[in-house]
């Protein structure tokens, strides 16, 4: 079965993509060494994935069910590049499909047990459906509604009669003799008693008719509950058997079962996702992975969090816990070859490979997909207008641009660099000032939001006033989803939660912020522990408001987490470290002009 595909199956091989920018990193820590390992999703892998999407579009069988698909760009031992493709779970009920990476070994060992269990599960499913569709349920519903209508009509009639009796009592009390009055009142009371008897008789009739049906339905519901428990037990038993037999191989040549890798328990479907299948296959056949990309195709997911054609990273429950093991033994891929441009103050030099050492006083710009032809050197020279990496005159700090179009730019700001120029001369170096000096339309650039000087991560810059206004409005209305990653200078005992504190900037002690119930503005942050690393805790922050130093105060204050972010000397961290360990990792917002959701990610550098 052919599994390795040529690049020409997905992209035009007359062109060479030199844009090796990374939009996402698959990463994990090696279980043995603790080293953080990474595999990128590059422009090349995304272009290959788009080619696969075109293939899926032309075949209706891939649109019947929504699922994740993935590609892995690999290098053969002879240096040739090939592509692997995979789908998650089953494709139209099949685990093995021509041209796709096969499932992880182990399924064959439990094939008979799986077949027998699946037959049992299907029988249980059919019995549950039958029990839910009992004719007694429909009969009960019809009869119950009929009796309810009769009771309501009777109640309305009795209420009207009661009102008439009350009026009649008032009339006869003033007109009849005592003896006649007694007889008349007894007649009215008897009428009231008869109506009560009439109502009780109808209720007894209702119970007599509905009770047998209720008993049948109750027995059916009890059976359904029993069947669901049995189904759950069978599913868990099968999953345990499969996870014990599924064996993953990594790039250092080690193999382990899923049960060994995740002894604390595995969600259903672990090992059947695209990423583990692709990486296991590559490691098994000595293929060097260069880049990977996963996307959703078909119907939108049940909870509407997956959109067809959108790229997604490793899923948190099934793939991410395996990533450190799968990537073990992996060496970083070499830079992609192709034309690029180095623009200095005096000249433009065209080179074929990115230089080995950082460039000074200039820019390094890989050729984007729309200028890929090797012979179009005039087009390549025009790239001096676009900057992917800028280098400061002092030092060698790079400024990566992770997204750029004619309306906005997203920069991965390094720690120690201002977002915008400061008031005084010694604080003019910033993301905004560098971009203004480097780009032809630089003077029109406006920063949409800001990051602290010590904080690294994604920063948005608008190229015109309208885009700036529209993006700013999204920030103000809390329509922008922001995710930060931080390392706390201590061990946090809780796993997740939220922090709500009123924050106020003391004008006598700028830029320090403090909690102040009288003057402070409300702030809200959700947090989730990612890992505990020795005496430190890695935490994911999701701020719902955007107050100055919000995450730093929420971490440091005793009414928040009570543990400072590592390197945050302003709020009391005494540990010796080179930087503030706070990074703006993700930003999701609606593009004002393209009318689509952009999900930007910048790998955490610590």
C-alpha positions in Angstrom: 0.0 0.0 0.0 1.4 3.4 -1.0 1.6 5.7 2.0 4.5 8.0 1.1 3.3 10.7 -1.4 5.3 13.1 -3.6 5.1 16.8 -3.0 3.6 17.2 -6.5 0.5 15.4 -5.3 -0.3 18.5 -3.2 1.6 21.5 -4.5 3.0 22.7 -7.8 6.6 21.5 -7.9 7.6 24.1 -10.5 7.7 26.4 -7.5 9.8 26.3 -4.3 8.3 27.6 -1.1 11.0 29.4 0.9 8.7 30.9 3.5 9.6 28.7 6.5 7.7 30.8 9.1 6.1 28.8 11.9 2.5 29.4 12.9 2.4 26.7 15.6 4.7 24.3 17.4 3.8 20.7 18.3 5.8 20.3 21.5 6.4 18.2 24.6 9.0 17.4 27.2 11.1 14.3 26.7 10.2 11.9 29.6 13.9 10.9 30.0 15.8 14.2 29.7 13.1 16.8 30.4 14.1 18.8 27.4 11.3 20.6 25.5 11.0 19.1 22.0 9.3 20.9 19.1 8.0 20.2 15.6 6.7 23.2 13.6 3.6 23.8 11.5 5.2 25.8 8.7 3.9 27.6 5.6 5.1 24.7 3.6 3.1 22.2 5.6 0.0 24.4 5.5 0.3 24.7 1.7 0.5 20.9 1.5 -2.6 20.6 3.8 -4.5 23.0 1.5 -3.6 20.7 -1.4 -5.1 17.8 0.6 -8.2 19.9 1.2 -8.6 20.3 -2.5 -8.5 16.5 -2.9 -11.1 16.1 -0.1 -13.3 18.7 -1.8 -13.5 16.6 -5.0 -14.7 13.4 -3.1 -18.1 13.4 -1.4 -17.1 10.5 0.9 -14.9 12.8 2.9 -17.7 15.2 3.7 -20.1 12.7 5.3 -18.6 13.1 8.7 -16.5 15.8 10.3 -13.1 14.8 11.6 -9.4 15.8 11.9 -7.0 15.2 9.0 -3.3 15.7 9.1 -0.1 15.7 6.9 3.5 15.2 7.9 6.3 16.4 5.7 9.2 14.0 6.1 12.7 13.5 4.7 13.8 10.1 3.5 17.3 8.7 4.4 18.4 9.7 0.8 17.4 13.3 1.4 14.2 13.3 -0.7 11.1 14.9 0.8 7.7 13.0 0.9 4.3 13.5 2.5 2.3 11.3 4.9 -1.4 11.9 5.4 -3.7 10.5 8.1 -7.3 10.8 9.4 -8.4 10.5 13.0 -10.4 7.5 14.1 -12.3 5.6 11.4 -13.0 6.9 7.9 -16.5 5.8 6.9 -16.2 2.9 9.3 -12.7 1.7 8.0 -9.4 2.0 9.9 -7.2 1.0 6.9 -7.7 3.0 3.7 -5.4 3.0 0.7 -3.0 5.9 0.6 -3.4 6.8 4.3 -1.2 6.1 7.2 -2.5 2.9 8.9 -3.6 2.8 12.6 -1.1 2.3 15.3 -0.2 -1.4 15.7 -2.1 -3.3 18.4 -5.6 -3.2 16.9 -5.0 -6.6 15.2 -4.2 -8.2 18.5 -7.6 -7.4 19.9 -9.5 -7.6 16.6 -11.6 -10.5 17.6 -12.4 -9.1 21.0 -13.1 -5.7 19.4 -15.4 -7.3 16.9 -17.3 -9.2 19.6 -17.5 -6.2 21.9 -18.7 -3.9 19.1 -21.4 -6.4 18.2 -22.5 -6.4 21.9 -22.4 -2.6 21.9 -24.5 -2.5 18.8 -27.0 -4.9 20.3 -27.2 -2.8 23.4 -27.7 0.3 21.2 -30.6 -1.3 19.3 -32.3 -2.5 22.5 -32.0 1.0 24.0 -33.6 2.4 20.9 -36.4 -0.1 21.0 -37.1 0.6 24.7 -37.1 4.3 24.0 -39.6 3.8 21.2 -42.1 1.7 23.2 -45.8 2.1 22.1 -46.7 2.5 25.8 -44.7 5.7 26.0 -46.8 7.3 23.2 -50.0 5.8 24.7 -49.2 7.2 28.1 -48.5 10.7 26.6 -51.8 10.7 24.7 -53.9 9.5 27.6 -52.1 11.7 30.1 -52.8 14.8 28.0 -56.4 13.7 27.5 -57.0 13.3 31.2 -55.3 16.7 31.9 -57.7 18.4 29.5 -60.7 16.7 31.2 -59.5 17.7 34.6 -58.9 21.3 33.4 -62.4 21.5 31.9 -63.9 20.1 35.1 -61.9 22.5 37.2 -63.2 25.5 35.1 -66.8 24.2 35.4 -66.5 23.6 39.2 -65.0 27.1 39.7 -67.9 28.6 37.9 -70.4 26.6 40.0 -68.7 27.6 43.2 -68.9 31.3 42.2 -72.7 30.8 41.5 -73.2 29.1 44.9 -71.5 31.9 46.7 -73.7 34.5 45.0 -76.8 32.3 45.8 -75.9 32.0 49.5 -75.7 35.8 49.8 -79.2 36.2 48.2 -81.0 33.5 50.2 -79.6 34.6 53.5 -81.7 37.8 53.2 -84.8 36.4 51.7 -85.6 32.9 53.2 -87.0 31.9 56.6 -84.5 30.2 58.8 -86.1 26.7 58.1 -86.1 27.2 54.3 -82.6 28.7 54.5 -81.2 25.6 56.2 -82.6 23.3 53.5 -81.3 25.5 50.7 -77.7 25.7 52.2 -77.7 21.9 52.6 -78.5 21.6 48.9 -75.7 23.9 48.0 -73.3 22.0 50.2 -74.4 18.7 48.7 -73.8 20.1 45.2 -70.2 21.0 46.3 -69.7 17.5 47.7 -70.9 15.9 44.5 -68.5 17.9 42.4 -65.6 16.8 44.8 -66.7 13.2 44.3 -66.8 13.7 40.5 -63.2 15.0 40.5 -61.9 12.2 42.7 -63.6 9.6 40.4 -61.9 11.1 37.4 -58.5 11.0 39.2 -59.0 7.4 40.1 -59.9 6.6 36.5 -56.8 8.4 35.4 -54.6 6.4 37.8 -56.2 3.1 36.8 -55.5 3.7 33.1 -52.1 5.3 33.4 -50.5 3.2 36.2 -50.0 0.0 34.2 -48.4 2.1 31.4 -46.2 3.9 34.0 -45.0 0.5 35.4 -44.0 -0.7 31.9 -42.2 2.6 31.2 -40.4 2.6 34.6 -39.3 -1.0 33.9 -38.0 0.1 30.5 -36.1 3.1 31.9 -34.5 0.8 34.6 -33.5 -1.5 31.8 -32.1 1.4 29.8 -30.0 2.6 32.8 -28.7 -1.0 33.3 -27.8 -1.2 29.6 -26.0 2.1 29.6 -23.9 0.9 32.6 -23.1 -2.3 30.8 -22.2 -0.4 27.7 -19.9 1.9 29.6 -18.2 -1.1 31.3 -17.8 -2.9 27.9 -16.3 0.2 26.3 -13.9 0.7 29.2 -12.9 -2.9 29.1 -12.2 -2.7 25.3 -10.4 0.6 25.6 -8.1 -0.9 28.3 -7.4 -3.9 26.2 -6.6 -1.7 23.2 -4.5 0.7 25.1 -2.5 -2.2 26.6 -1.8 -3.6 23.1 -1.3 -0.3 21.3 2.4 0.4 21.0 3.9 3.7 20.1 7.5 4.2 18.8 9.5 7.4 19.0 12.5 8.8 17.1 14.9 7.4 19.7 13.7 3.9 18.8 11.8 3.3 22.1 8.4 1.7 22.1 5.8 1.8 24.8 2.1 1.0 25.1 -0.5 3.7 25.6 -1.3 2.2 29.0 2.4 2.7 30.0 2.5 6.2 28.7 -0.8 7.3 30.4 -1.2 5.0 33.5 -3.6 7.5 35.1 -6.3 6.8 32.5 -6.9 7.6 28.8 -9.8 9.3 27.1 -11.7 7.3 24.5 -9.9 7.5 21.1 -6.4 8.0 22.5 -3.9 6.9 19.9 -6.3 7.2 17.0 -5.7 10.9 16.3 -3.7 12.1 13.3 -0.6 13.3 15.1 0.3 10.1 17.0 -0.4 8.0 13.8 1.8 10.2 11.6 4.7 10.5 14.1 4.6 6.8 15.0 4.7 5.8 11.3 7.6 8.2 10.6 9.6 6.9 13.6 8.9 3.3 12.7 10.2 3.7 9.1 13.2 6.0 9.9 11.6 9.1 8.3 12.8 12.4 9.5 9.8 14.8 10.3 10.2 18.3 9.0 6.7 19.9 9.7 3.2 18.8 10.4 -0.3 20.3 10.0 -3.7 19.2 11.2 -7.1 20.6 10.1 -10.8 19.8 10.5 -12.9 18.7 7.5 -16.5 17.8 6.9 -19.4 18.8 9.2 -18.7 21.2 12.0 -18.0 19.5 15.3 -20.9 18.8 17.7 -20.0 21.6 20.0 -19.2 23.9 17.1 -15.6 24.5 18.2 -14.1 23.0 15.0 -14.5 24.8 11.7 -14.0 23.0 8.3 -10.7 24.1 6.7 -9.2 25.6 9.9 -5.9 24.5 11.3 -5.7 23.1 14.9 -3.0 22.1 17.2 -2.6 18.9 19.3 -5.7 18.1 21.3 -5.2 18.6 25.0 -6.7 15.3 26.2 -5.5 12.7 23.7 -2.4 14.0 21.8 -0.6 16.5 24.0 0.1 14.1 26.8 1.8 11.8 24.2 3.8 14.5 22.4 6.9 14.5 24.6 7.4 10.7 24.1 6.6 10.8 20.4 9.1 13.6 19.7 11.9 12.0 21.7 15.0 11.5 19.6 13.9 14.2 17.1 16.5 16.7 15.9 15.5 20.2 14.8 14.9 20.4 11.0 17.3 22.5 8.9 16.2 25.8 7.6 14.2 25.6 4.3 16.2 26.4 1.2 15.2 29.1 -1.3 15.7 32.7 -2.2 15.6 35.4 0.4 16.6 39.1 0.7 18.9 40.9 3.1 18.3 44.6 3.0 20.9 46.7 4.7 21.4 50.5 4.9 23.5 50.4 1.7 22.5 47.5 -0.5 20.2 44.6 -1.2 21.8 41.1 -1.4 20.0 38.1 -2.8 21.1 34.8 -1.2 20.0 31.2 -1.7 20.2 30.0 1.9 19.5 31.9 5.2 22.8 33.0 6.7 24.1 30.9 9.7 24.6 33.9 12.0 22.1 36.6 12.8 22.0 39.6 10.5 22.8 43.1 11.9 21.2 46.4 10.8 18.8 44.9 8.4 16.1 42.4 7.6 15.8 38.7 6.7 12.8 38.0 4.5 11.9 34.5 3.2 10.1 34.6 -0.1 6.3 34.3 0.4 4.2 31.8 -1.7 3.0 34.4 -4.2 6.7 35.1 -5.2 8.0 31.6 -5.3 9.4 31.3 -8.8 13.2 31.0 -8.7 13.7 33.0 -11.8 11.8 36.1 -10.7 14.6 38.0 -9.1 12.9 41.4 -9.7 10.0 40.2 -7.7 12.3 39.0 -5.0 13.9 42.4 -4.8 10.5 43.9 -4.0 10.6 42.0 -0.7 12.6 44.7 0.9 9.2 46.3 1.7 8.2 43.3 3.9 10.0 42.3 7.0 10.0 38.9 8.7 13.0 39.3 11.0 14.4 42.7 12.0 17.6 43.1 13.9 18.3 45.9 16.3 21.3 48.1 15.8 22.4 47.2 19.3 22.6 43.5 20.0 21.0 40.7 18.0 17.4 40.7 19.2 15.1 39.5 16.4 11.5 40.7 15.8 9.5 38.0 14.1 6.4 38.9 12.2 4.0 35.9 12.6 1.2 37.3 10.4 1.0 40.2 7.9 -1.4 41.4 5.3 -2.4 44.8 3.9 -4.4 45.7 7.0 -2.5 44.5 10.0 0.7 43.0 11.3 1.2 40.5 14.2 4.6 40.5 15.9 6.1 38.1 18.3 7.5 40.7 20.7 10.7 39.7 22.6 11.0 40.4 26.3 12.8 43.6 27.1 11.4 45.6 24.1 8.8 48.3 24.5 5.5 48.0 22.5 5.5 51.7 21.6 8.1 54.5 22.1 8.3 56.0 25.6 8.2 59.7 26.5 11.9 60.2 26.9 14.8 59.8 24.4 16.3 56.7 26.0 13.0 54.8 25.6 12.4 55.3 21.8 13.4 51.7 20.8 10.1 49.7 20.4 8.2 47.4 18.2 6.3 50.3 16.7 9.4 52.5 16.0 11.3 49.6 14.4 8.4 48.7 12.1 8.0 52.4 11.2 11.6 52.6 10.2 11.6 49.4 8.2 8.3 49.5 6.3 7.3 51.8 3.4 4.0 52.5 5.1 5.5 52.6 8.5 4.3 56.1 9.5 0.7 54.9 9.2 1.2 52.1 11.7 -0.8 52.2 15.0 -0.5 49.8 17.9 -3.8 48.2 18.7 -2.9 47.1 22.3 0.3 46.9 24.4 2.4 44.3 26.3 4.6 45.1 29.2 8.2 45.7 28.3 9.2 42.5 30.2 6.4 40.4 28.6 7.0 38.6 25.3 4.4 37.4 22.8 1.8 38.4 20.2 1.3 42.1 19.6 -1.1 43.5 17.0 -0.3 46.6 14.9 -2.8 48.1 12.5 -1.8 49.6 9.1 -4.6 52.1 8.9 -7.0 54.0 11.2 -10.1 52.1 10.3 -8.5 48.7 11.1 -7.1 50.2 14.3 -10.6 51.4 15.3 -12.3 48.1 14.5 -9.7 46.0 16.3 -9.7 48.3 19.3 -13.4 48.0 19.5 -13.1 44.2 19.7 -10.6 44.5 22.6 -12.9 47.0 24.4 -15.9 44.7 24.0 -13.9 41.7 25.2 -14.4 39.8 21.9 -10.6 39.0 21.7 -9.6 35.7 23.2 -6.2 36.0 24.9 -4.1 33.2 26.4 -0.9 33.8 28.3 1.7 31.3 29.7 3.7 31.9 32.8 6.0 30.2 35.3 5.2 31.0 38.9 8.1 31.2 41.4 6.5 28.6 43.7 4.2 25.6 43.8 0.5 26.3 43.3 -1.7 23.7 45.1 -5.0 24.3 43.2 -5.5 23.1 39.6 -7.7 25.8 38.1 -10.0 28.7 39.0 -10.7 32.4 38.5 -9.4 35.6 40.1 -11.5 38.7 40.5 -9.8 41.7 42.0 -10.3 45.5 41.7 -7.0 47.0 40.4 -5.8 50.6 40.8 -2.6 52.3 39.7 -1.3 54.5 42.5 -0.3 57.8 40.8 2.4 58.3 43.5 4.0 54.9 42.6 3.8 54.3 38.9 3.7 51.8 37.2 2.9 49.7 40.3 -0.7 48.4 40.5 -2.5 47.3 43.7 -5.8 45.9 44.8 -8.1 48.7 46.0 -11.7 48.1 46.7 -12.5 51.8 46.7 -10.7 53.1 43.6 -10.0 49.9 41.7 -11.5 48.7 38.4 -12.8 45.2 38.2 -10.5 42.6 36.6 -11.1 38.9 35.9 -8.7 36.1 35.0 -9.2 32.4 34.5 -6.1 30.2 35.3 -5.2 26.5 34.7 -2.1 24.7 35.9 -0.2 23.2 33.0 2.6 21.5 34.9 4.6 21.6 38.2 8.3 21.7 37.4 10.4 21.3 40.6 9.8 24.3 42.8 7.9 26.2 40.0 4.4 26.0 38.4 3.7 26.5 34.8 0.3 28.2 34.4 -2.0 29.2 31.6 -3.8 32.5 32.1 -6.9 33.6 30.2 -7.7 37.2 31.1 -11.2 38.4 30.4 -10.3 42.1 31.1 -7.2 44.0 30.2 -6.0 46.0 33.2 -2.4 47.2 33.5 -0.2 44.4 35.1 -3.4 42.4 35.6 -1.8 38.9 35.4 1.2 40.0 37.5 -0.9 41.3 40.3 -3.4 38.4 40.1 -0.4 36.1 40.5 1.4 38.0 43.3 -1.4 39.3 45.5 -2.4 37.1 48.4 -6.0 37.5 47.4 -5.1 36.0 44.0 -2.6 33.1 43.7 -0.2 34.5 46.2 2.9 33.5 44.1 4.8 36.0 42.0 5.6 35.2 38.3 9.2 34.1 38.0 11.4 37.2 37.4 8.8 39.8 38.4 10.9 41.9 40.7 8.4 44.8 40.7 6.0 42.6 42.6 8.5 40.9 44.9 10.1 37.9 43.1 13.7 37.5 44.4 14.8 34.7 42.2 17.8 35.3 40.0 16.6 35.0 36.4 17.2 36.7 33.0 13.6 37.7 32.3 9.9 37.9 33.4 8.5 34.5 32.6 5.2 35.7 31.1 4.3 35.2 27.4 1.3 36.2 25.3 0.9 32.8 23.6 -2.4 33.0 21.7 -4.7 35.6 20.2 -8.0 34.9 18.5 -10.1 37.6 16.9 -12.2 38.4 13.9 -10.3 40.0 11.0 -12.1 43.3 10.3 -11.8 43.1 6.6 -11.5 39.4 5.7 -14.4 38.5 8.0 -12.8 35.4 9.2 -11.4 34.3 12.6 -7.6 34.5 13.0 -6.1 32.3 15.6 -2.5 33.4 16.1 0.0 31.5 18.2 3.6 32.2 19.3 5.6 29.4 20.9 6.5 30.0 24.5 10.3 30.7 24.7 10.8 29.4 28.2 
